[in-house]
């Protein structure tokens, strides 16, 4: 059963369109379960109906002609309850409805399961047979599992369905989109460019080739190179491996020389695909064939074919870097766009970012906001192989992407872009005004940055300093650890650019979803693993080099502040302070003009919240990293799109934790700032005002909006809203209350539509 599920899922994922996908599902189900009828209904959410899109075993002249209201009949009951219905005699059930267009009288047994994606019933999968007998547990489990595995494929195919298919569901073209989560506000419109890894066959996109003969030559050269590699490996292993294992290389060579592989790829190229896309298509087709074979030995050859495919693709791409292909205005797509990749790109070139994985608070999204690039994260249903070269609209407000949008959609987003430009011009007028409430309470507004290219815009934004300089970004953009001199030059430029305004350098914060190519960290659970201060305390040579560079860069300026990330216990604070003291003494002996900077701690894990009164007495300031604090308080992986809806910094427990830190700072007369993404959320800013936060640090693009919010409220009103919020039981209620307050204050345009 497991093998059958895998085979059907692979076939479905390779479907060319919605009709092809539905045909594969009903054909496979009918064959596996030996049933006379298999049908699929899809949900028409606008009409609140279920539409029979396909049936095998009964006559359906026109797809979409059979419609049931939600709750009507057995199919409607399944959709309404979101659970299977298994009956020996369907006609005896009180919910049974005879459909005039279908002749169901001959069929007695009935099994239907819901197709659910992210708590949404996309449709119902039904099987029927003539004999009177309930389906057994294994058959029910098979159908439930299949529906669950294929829900994403169906959602993706629906989003890309043709206009004629759309009409059968009575769904206007402008409603077809793929849903992710907002990563960075803004609207990106451009041509899709897929970033891919040759190590993952499925990530290679189809791409129109410019010269067919050149692509065929590239393919043949790659085959020749891989053949030579295999012969070389074969010769090298001759004396080391037993004869039966040594024969593996003969199998590789047979596959490489097969007409099926080479001629199949050439046919794909002649049809217009580039060599990489041709190899992907042919190799995956061969893998599926091997996996469908009854003989276990032959099934295992699927992995051999996968290895051949990887080697061919790596050879084809040996000198190519997908980042070199990024053109002006491109919307880049990928399985997981990394912060390191973004750090290598110019913000001017990019129209937008779309990532299959990740969330609003993943570091790629954070960096996108810092660069002012619209981003949509966690678009789990996006099929990258077919998206390359397509026109894309990335809606960073609502977390939607449109592939090959209609003219109606294009016109609507052109209008929204004009509105966005108008709002930005209005907010620019606030640049030289203080962030001061109506009743005179001042809040300092800083920026988060890590890119040297972002320094100029940050200074021009009216920011009062840098509340978080991500020192890991320069580390990511290199192929080695930057030395002390190199780091000193970087930090000096940042400190001078903002002098005399304060600049807070966070010590190297890698691990989690931030990795260095030359310092790989592979862990089962990276967010609970070796990251932040844990790494730099284990490698004091890295920490000391960075601190020495920062102190030297601060010579004669005096606007440096140092912040320690991922502190979980007092011993870490003391160990870091000891190393800073060591660096200071070393430089002092060298007669450098060194001053001791203010030292602060990022509060971003629950243990630090509960020990905050002990921590605050050892440092000069506290900064709350609400991204990780929310993640750890709610036990939600912030890069997992399946649980993205659970991640909200307005959750009551997160607000209580922030209050505890603020109270400790007030008790010991230490300033407390917010440097997480919560600082740039207009709704959250109202609550932070009420708490009495001293400063907020956010991306440059968010700063004008936050200043507008602060200047539109009194602190007294903010405290009243905070009191009401703390009495509520969930983040949704709190956000609704705050959004209403923003609307009443004339700030409705700042509300994040996707929240």
VEXPA-590299 format. One record per residue (C-alpha): residue in one letter; z, x, y. Coordinates in steps of 0.2 Angstrom, whole numbers, padded with zeros to 4 digits, always signed. Layout:
<tikols>
AZXY/...
</tikols>
This chain:
<tikols>
X+0000+0000+0000/X+0004+0014+0012/X-0012+0023+0009/X-0021+0006+0012/X-0012+0004+0028/X-0017+0021+0034/X-0035+0019+0029/X-0036+0002+0038/X-0027+0009+0054/X-0039+0024+0054/X-0054+0013+0053/X-0048+0001+0066/X-0044+0015+0078/X-0062+0021+0076/X-0069+0004+0080/X-0082+0004+0094/X-0077-0013+0102/X-0066-0028+0100/X-0079-0037+0089/X-0080-0022+0077/X-0061-0020+0077/X-0058-0038+0072/X-0071-0037+0059/X-0063-0022+0051/X-0046-0030+0051/X-0051-0047+0043/X-0062-0038+0030/X-0049-0026+0025/X-0035-0039+0024/X-0046-0051+0014/X-0050-0037+0002/X-0032-0030+0000/X-0023-0047-0002/X-0037-0055-0012/X-0037-0071-0001/X-0051-0083+0003/X-0048-0084+0021/X-0043-0071+0035/X-0043-0076+0053/X-0037-0068+0070/X-0032-0078+0085/X-0029-0070+0102/X-0019-0076+0116/X-0026-0083+0132/X-0011-0081+0143/X-0019-0089+0158/X-0022-0105+0149/X-0007-0103+0137/X-0018-0105+0122/X-0022-0096+0106/X-0041-0093+0103/X-0048-0091+0086/X-0059-0075+0089/X-0064-0072+0071/X-0062-0079+0053/X-0069-0074+0036/X-0070-0087+0023/X-0072-0102+0035/X-0086-0106+0046/X-0084-0102+0064/X-0100-0105+0074/X-0094-0100+0091/X-0080-0088+0094/X-0068-0096+0106/X-0072-0114+0101/X-0056-0116+0092/X-0041-0117+0104/X-0023-0121+0101/X-0009-0123+0114/X+0006-0112+0113/X+0017-0121+0101/X+0003-0131+0093/X+0001-0131+0074/X+0007-0117+0063/X-0002-0103+0073/X+0006-0109+0089/X+0023-0110+0080/X+0021-0092+0075/X+0016-0086+0093/X+0031-0096+0100/X+0044-0090+0088/X+0036-0072+0087/X+0040-0072+0068/X+0030-0075+0052/X+0027-0091+0043/X+0024-0091+0024/X+0020-0108+0016/X+0015-0113-0002/X+0007-0129+0005/X+0003-0128+0023/X-0001-0147+0025/X+0017-0152+0021/X+0024-0143+0036/X+0028-0154+0051/X+0019-0142+0063/X+0002-0143+0053/X-0012-0148+0063/X-0030-0152+0057/X-0043-0144+0067/X-0059-0153+0067/X-0070-0138+0069/X-0062-0130+0053/X-0063-0136+0035/X-0046-0131+0029/X-0043-0145+0016/X-0047-0133+0002/X-0034-0120+0007/X-0015-0123+0003/X-0006-0106+0004/X-0003-0100+0022/X+0004-0084+0029/X+0003-0080+0048/X+0011-0065+0057/X+0012-0062+0076/X+0003-0047+0084/X+0016-0040+0096/X+0014-0026+0109/X+0029-0022+0120/X+0037-0039+0117/X+0021-0048+0121/X+0012-0059+0108/X-0006-0054+0109/X-0011-0065+0095/X-0009-0071+0077/X-0016-0064+0060/X-0018-0078+0047/X-0022-0077+0028/X-0025-0092+0017/X-0029-0095-0001/X-0033-0110-0012/X-0019-0110-0025/X-0002-0117-0021/X+0010-0102-0020/X+0020-0093-0007/X+0014-0075-0003/X+0026-0062-0011/X+0037-0051+0000/X+0026-0036-0002/X+0011-0045+0005/X+0021-0052+0019/X+0028-0034+0023/X+0010-0027+0022/X+0003-0040+0035/X+0018-0038+0047/X+0016-0019+0046/X-0003-0020+0049/X-0001-0031+0063/X+0012-0020+0071/X+0002-0004+0069/X-0014-0012+0076/X-0007-0021+0091/X-0010-0006+0102/X-0029-0005+0096/X-0031-0023+0100/X-0023-0022+0117/X-0035-0007+0121/X-0050-0016+0114/X-0046-0032+0124/X-0045-0022+0140/X-0062-0015+0138/X-0070-0030+0131/X-0087-0035+0138/X-0089-0049+0150/X-0096-0061+0137/X-0081-0058+0126/X-0070-0060+0141/X-0077-0077+0144/X-0074-0083+0126/X-0055-0080+0130/X-0058-0088+0147/X-0051-0072+0154/X-0060-0066+0171/X-0066-0049+0171/X-0054-0043+0185/X-0039-0046+0173/X-0044-0033+0161/X-0034-0018+0163/X-0022-0006+0153/X-0004-0006+0157/X+0007+0009+0159/X+0021+0013+0171/X+0020+0018+0189/X+0021+0037+0191/X+0016+0040+0209/X+0012+0027+0222/X-0005+0026+0228/X-0023+0021+0222/X-0034+0033+0214/X-0052+0029+0212/X-0065+0041+0204/X-0073+0048+0188/X-0063+0051+0173/X-0061+0068+0166/X-0051+0070+0150/X-0040+0085+0148/X-0040+0089+0129/X-0033+0101+0116/X-0045+0108+0103/X-0030+0108+0091/X-0030+0089+0091/X-0047+0081+0085/X-0043+0064+0092/X-0041+0070+0110/X-0059+0077+0111/X-0069+0065+0122/X-0087+0059+0120/X-0096+0067+0134/X-0115+0065+0139/X-0124+0082+0136/X-0135+0089+0149/X-0147+0099+0137/X-0149+0093+0119/X-0157+0109+0113/X-0143+0120+0121/X-0129+0109+0113/X-0138+0111+0096/X-0138+0130+0098/X-0120+0130+0103/X-0116+0120+0087/X-0126+0132+0076/X-0118+0147+0084/X-0100+0140+0081/X-0104+0136+0063/X-0110+0154+0060/X-0095+0162+0069/X-0083+0151+0058/X-0093+0155+0042/X-0090+0174+0046/X-0072+0171+0049/X-0070+0162+0032/X-0080+0176+0023/X-0068+0189+0031/X-0053+0179+0026/X-0060+0177+0009/X-0062+0196+0007/X-0045+0200+0015/X-0036+0188+0003/X-0045+0193-0013/X-0031+0204-0019/X-0017+0194-0012/X-0019+0176-0019/X-0020+0169-0036/X-0038+0164-0041/X-0034+0145-0039/X-0028+0148-0021/X-0042+0160-0017/X-0055+0146-0021/X-0049+0137-0006/X-0060+0148+0005/X-0075+0143-0006/X-0071+0125-0002/X-0071+0129+0016/X-0088+0137+0016/X-0095+0123+0006/X-0089+0111+0019/X-0096+0122+0033/X-0113+0123+0024/X-0114+0104+0020/X-0129+0095+0027/X-0117+0080+0030/X-0107+0090+0043/X-0121+0100+0051/X-0135+0087+0051/X-0123+0073+0055/X-0117+0083+0071/X-0135+0087+0076/X-0139+0068+0075/X-0124+0064+0086/X-0130+0077+0099/X-0148+0070+0098/X-0140+0053+0102/X-0133+0061+0118/X-0116+0067+0114/X-0110+0085+0118/X-0107+0097+0103/X-0088+0095+0104/X-0089+0076+0103/X-0102+0077+0089/X-0090+0088+0079/X-0076+0076+0082/X-0085+0061+0076/X-0093+0068+0061/X-0077+0077+0055/X-0066+0062+0058/X-0078+0052+0048/X-0078+0064+0034/X-0059+0065+0034/X-0058+0046+0032/X-0070+0046+0017/X-0059+0059+0009/X-0043+0049+0012/X-0051+0034+0005/X-0055+0042-0012/X-0045+0038-0027/X-0043+0055-0034/X-0028+0064-0026/X-0036+0081-0027/X-0051+0074-0016/X-0039+0065-0004/X-0031+0082-0001/X-0048+0089+0005/X-0046+0078+0020/X-0034+0092+0027/X-0046+0105+0023/X-0060+0096+0033/X-0047+0094+0048/X-0045+0113+0048/X-0064+0116+0048/X-0065+0104+0063/X-0051+0113+0072/X-0059+0130+0070/X-0076+0123+0075/X-0069+0115+0091/X-0059+0131+0095/X-0074+0141+0094/X-0084+0130+0104/X-0071+0130+0118/X-0066+0148+0116/X-0071+0152+0134/X-0069+0135+0142/X-0054+0129+0152/X-0054+0110+0154/X-0046+0113+0171/X-0061+0122+0177/X-0071+0106+0176/X-0061+0096+0188/X-0072+0091+0202/X-0067+0083+0219/X-0060+0066+0217/X-0059+0066+0198/X-0046+0056+0190/X-0039+0067+0176/X-0034+0059+0159/X-0024+0066+0145/X-0012+0063+0131/X+0002+0072+0141/X-0003+0079+0158/X+0010+0093+0160/X+0018+0099+0176/X+0011+0116+0172/X-0007+0109+0172/X-0004+0100+0189/X+0003+0116+0197/X-0014+0124+0194/X-0024+0111+0203/X-0027+0108+0221/X-0021+0091+0227/X-0036+0089+0237/X-0047+0089+0222/X-0038+0075+0212/X-0041+0057+0214/X-0028+0052+0202/X-0018+0056+0186/X-0017+0045+0170/X-0006+0050+0155/X-0005+0042+0138/X+0013+0049+0137/X+0027+0051+0150/X+0036+0039+0162/X+0040+0037+0180/X+0053+0051+0180/X+0044+0064+0169/X+0041+0080+0178/X+0022+0077+0179/X+0025+0061+0188/X+0038+0069+0200/X+0026+0083+0204/X+0012+0071+0207/X+0023+0062+0220/X+0026+0079+0228/X+0007+0082+0229/X+0004+0064+0235/X-0008+0060+0220/X-0008+0043+0213/X-0002+0043+0195/X+0000+0030+0180/X+0010+0036+0165/X+0013+0030+0148/X-0004+0021+0145/X-0001+0021+0127/X-0016+0010+0123/X-0029+0021+0132/X-0042+0028+0120/X-0046+0045+0128/X-0062+0049+0117/X-0071+0034+0125/X-0065+0036+0143/X-0072+0052+0149/X-0085+0050+0163/X-0081+0032+0166/X-0076+0025+0183/X-0057+0023+0184/X-0045+0015+0196/X-0028+0021+0194/X-0015+0009+0202/X+0001+0019+0205/X+0010+0004+0212/X+0008-0008+0197/X+0005+0005+0183/X-0012-0002+0179/X-0028+0007+0175/X-0046-0001+0176/X-0060+0007+0166/X-0077+0003+0172/X-0070-0010+0185/X-0081-0025+0190/X-0087-0026+0208/X-0073-0039+0211/X-0060-0027+0206/X-0068-0013+0216/X-0068-0023+0232/X-0050-0028+0230/X-0044-0010+0228/X-0055-0004+0243/X-0046-0017+0253/X-0029-0011+0247/X-0034+0007+0251/X-0037+0001+0269/X-0020-0007+0270/X-0012+0008+0263/X-0020+0019+0276/X-0014+0007+0290/X+0004+0007+0284/X+0004+0026+0283/X-0002+0027+0301/X+0012+0015+0307/X+0025+0026+0297/X+0018+0042+0305/X+0025+0035+0322/X+0043+0038+0315/X+0040+0056+0312/X+0051+0063+0326/X+0064+0049+0326/X+0081+0051+0318/X+0085+0043+0301/X+0099+0033+0309/X+0105+0015+0305/X+0105+0001+0318/X+0124+0004+0320/X+0122+0023+0322/X+0126+0031+0305/X+0115+0046+0302/X+0108+0051+0286/X+0099+0068+0283/X+0082+0067+0275/X+0076+0082+0265/X+0061+0085+0254/X+0059+0090+0236/X+0045+0102+0233/X+0040+0117+0222/X+0022+0121+0228/X+0019+0133+0242/X+0004+0122+0247/X+0016+0108+0250/X+0027+0117+0262/X+0015+0114+0277/X+0015+0095+0275/X+0034+0095+0271/X+0037+0103+0288/X+0025+0091+0297/X+0033+0076+0289/X+0049+0078+0300/X+0060+0083+0285/X+0076+0091+0290/X+0076+0104+0276/X+0072+0106+0258/X+0085+0097+0247/X+0077+0103+0231/X+0065+0118+0229/X+0060+0118+0211/X+0059+0136+0207/X+0052+0133+0190/X+0035+0128+0197/X+0030+0146+0202/X+0035+0151+0185/X+0024+0138+0177/X+0009+0143+0187/X+0010+0161+0180/X+0007+0169+0163/X+0023+0180+0164/X+0040+0179+0172/X+0038+0183+0190/X+0048+0199+0195/X+0061+0201+0208/X+0049+0207+0222/X+0037+0193+0218/X+0050+0180+0219/X+0057+0187+0235/X+0040+0185+0243/X+0039+0167+0237/X+0057+0162+0243/X+0055+0171+0259/X+0040+0161+0264/X+0049+0145+0260/X+0065+0150+0269/X+0055+0156+0284/X+0044+0140+0285/X+0060+0129+0287/X+0071+0141+0296/X+0084+0136+0303/X+0084+0121+0293/X+0093+0122+0276/X+0083+0126+0260/X+0091+0122+0243/X+0084+0133+0229/X+0088+0126+0211/X+0090+0140+0199/X+0077+0140+0185/X+0077+0123+0176/X+0066+0124+0161/X+0067+0115+0144/X+0066+0097+0141/X+0048+0092+0147/X+0046+0108+0157/X+0040+0123+0147/X+0033+0140+0151/X+0018+0145+0140/X+0025+0163+0139/X+0043+0157+0134/X+0040+0143+0122/X+0055+0132+0117/X+0052+0121+0101/X+0066+0109+0098/X+0068+0092+0089/X+0077+0085+0103/X+0073+0095+0119/X+0082+0084+0131/X+0099+0087+0122/X+0094+0105+0119/X+0092+0122+0127/X+0088+0119+0145/X+0093+0122+0163/X+0108+0132+0166/X+0111+0134+0147/X+0095+0145+0146/X+0099+0156+0161/X+0117+0159+0156/X+0110+0164+0139/X+0098+0176+0148/X+0108+0183+0163/X+0093+0195+0166/X+0083+0180+0171/X+0097+0172+0182/X+0102+0189+0190/X+0084+0193+0195/X+0082+0176+0203/X+0098+0176+0212/X+0095+0194+0219/X+0077+0188+0225/X+0084+0173+0233/X+0098+0182+0242/X+0086+0196+0248/X+0074+0183+0254/X+0088+0175+0264/X+0091+0191+0273/X+0093+0188+0292/X+0089+0170+0290/X+0105+0162+0283/X+0098+0145+0278/X+0098+0147+0259/X+0108+0136+0248/X+0109+0138+0229/X+0110+0124+0216/X+0115+0125+0198/X+0106+0112+0186/X+0112+0104+0170/X+0130+0108+0172/X+0140+0100+0158/X+0157+0109+0159/X+0168+0120+0170/X+0165+0136+0161/X+0147+0135+0165/X+0151+0134+0184/X+0162+0148+0183/X+0150+0159+0172/X+0136+0156+0185/X+0148+0160+0200/X+0153+0176+0191/X+0134+0181+0190/X+0131+0176+0208/X+0146+0187+0213/X+0139+0201+0203/X+0122+0200+0211/X+0130+0199+0228/X+0140+0215+0225/X+0125+0224+0218/X+0114+0220+0234/X+0129+0224+0245/X+0130+0241+0238/X+0112+0244+0242/X+0116+0241+0260/X+0105+0225+0261/X+0109+0212+0275/X+0116+0200+0262/X+0126+0184+0266/X+0134+0173+0253/X+0125+0156+0252/X+0132+0139+0249/X+0133+0135+0231/X+0131+0118+0224/X+0130+0109+0207/X+0118+0095+0201/X+0128+0081+0194/X+0116+0074+0181/X+0125+0072+0164/X+0140+0060+0161/X+0152+0074+0157/X+0150+0081+0174/X+0153+0064+0182/X+0170+0063+0173/X+0175+0080+0178/X+0168+0079+0195/X+0185+0081+0204/X+0187+0098+0195/X+0169+0104+0198/X+0169+0099+0217/X+0184+0111+0221/X+0174+0126+0215/X+0158+0123+0225/X+0152+0119+0242/X+0142+0103+0239/X+0136+0091+0226/X+0119+0084+0223/X+0116+0070+0211/X+0100+0071+0200/X+0097+0053+0197/X+0083+0055+0185/X+0092+0064+0171/X+0109+0055+0175/X+0100+0039+0172/X+0092+0045+0156/X+0108+0051+0149/X+0119+0037+0155/X+0107+0024+0147/X+0102+0034+0132/X+0083+0032+0137/X+0070+0045+0134/X+0062+0045+0151/X+0045+0051+0144/X+0044+0037+0131/X+0033+0023+0136/X+0041+0011+0123/X+0058+0011+0132/X+0051+0014+0150/X+0057-0003+0155/X+0075+0001+0150/X+0075+0016+0162/X+0081+0010+0179/X+0093+0019+0191/X+0099+0003+0198/X+0108-0001+0181/X+0126-0005+0185/X+0133+0009+0175/X+0122+0022+0184/X+0128+0015+0201/X+0146+0016+0195/X+0144+0034+0190/X+0136+0038+0207/X+0150+0030+0216/X+0163+0041+0207/X+0154+0056+0212/X+0153+0050+0230/X+0171+0046+0230/X+0176+0064+0224/X+0165+0072+0237/X+0174+0061+0251/X+0191+0065+0244/X+0188+0084+0244/X+0177+0084+0260/X+0161+0090+0251/X+0144+0083+0256/X+0135+0073+0242/X+0116+0071+0242/X+0104+0062+0230/X+0089+0073+0225/X+0082+0062+0211/X+0068+0049+0212/X+0081+0036+0217/X+0081+0044+0234/X+0063+0038+0237/X+0065+0020+0231/X+0067+0009+0246/X+0078-0004+0237/X+0090+0010+0230/X+0091+0018+0248/X+0100+0002+0254/X+0113+0004+0241/X+0115+0023+0244/X+0117+0019+0263/X+0131+0007+0258/X+0139+0021+0247/X+0140+0033+0262/X+0128+0046+0254/X+0126+0061+0266/X+0108+0066+0263/X+0093+0060+0253/X+0080+0072+0246/X+0063+0065+0240/X+0044+0069+0240/X+0035+0071+0257/X+0025+0055+0254/X+0041+0045+0252/X+0050+0051+0267/X+0042+0040+0281/X+0046+0024+0270/X+0064+0029+0268/X+0066+0033+0286/X+0059+0015+0290/X+0072+0007+0278/X+0087+0017+0286/X+0082+0012+0303/X+0080-0006+0298/X+0098-0009+0292/X+0116-0007+0298/X+0128+0002+0287/X+0139-0013+0287/X+0125-0024+0279/X+0121-0010+0267/X+0140-0010+0261/X+0139-0029+0259/X+0124-0028+0248/X+0132-0014+0238/X+0147-0025+0235/X+0136-0039+0229/X+0126-0027+0218/X+0141-0020+0209/X+0147-0037+0204/X+0130-0040+0195/X+0127-0037+0177/X+0109-0030+0176/X+0097-0019+0185/X+0084-0034+0187/X+0096-0045+0196/X+0101-0030+0208/X+0083-0026+0211/X+0079-0044+0215/X+0093-0045+0227/X+0088-0029+0236/X+0070-0034+0237/X+0074-0050+0245/X+0085-0040+0258/X+0069-0029+0261/X+0058-0044+0264/X+0071-0052+0276/X+0072-0035+0286/X+0053-0036+0288/X+0050-0022+0275/X+0041-0032+0261/X+0026-0020+0261/X+0038-0006+0254/X+0043-0016+0238/X+0036-0008+0222/X+0026-0022+0215/X+0027-0015+0197/X+0046-0016+0197/
</tikols>
